[in-house]
Amino acid sequence: MMLSLSRVAIDELLLLLVPFALWLWALIEIIRSDFKNNNKTIWLLVLIFLPFLGWLLYVIIGRDQRVKR
């Protein structure tokens, strides 16, 4: 019984930490990168107001909008 209870706690913790880690990664990458036009502000707002969807959209669309160094 105790083993299954701790396994549930680990699963729940992973369900919280993985999306947070991805969100944090996207936030750091947006802050550190240069974007065309005013896209940095737009991506920060998308990430803040739509946390789960925001990092997913950033990975799919936003990374291509960065200025290449």
Residue, then its C-alpha position, 0 to 999 in steps of 0.5 A: m500500500m505504501l509503495s503505490l501511494s508514493r508512486v502516485a505522489i511521484d507521478e503527480l510531482l512529475l505532472l507538475l514539474v515537467p510542464f513547469a520546466l518546459w515553461l521556464w526553459a521557454l521563458i529563459e530562451i525568449i529573454r536571452s534571444d533576439f527577435k525580429n520586430n517586436n516579437k520578443t514582447i509578444w512571445l513573453l505575453v503569450l507565454i505568461f498568459l497561456p502557460f501550457l499552450g504558450w511554450l508549445l506554440y513557441v517551440i512550434i512557431g517562435r523559435d523560427q522567428r529568432v534572429k540568427r547570430 
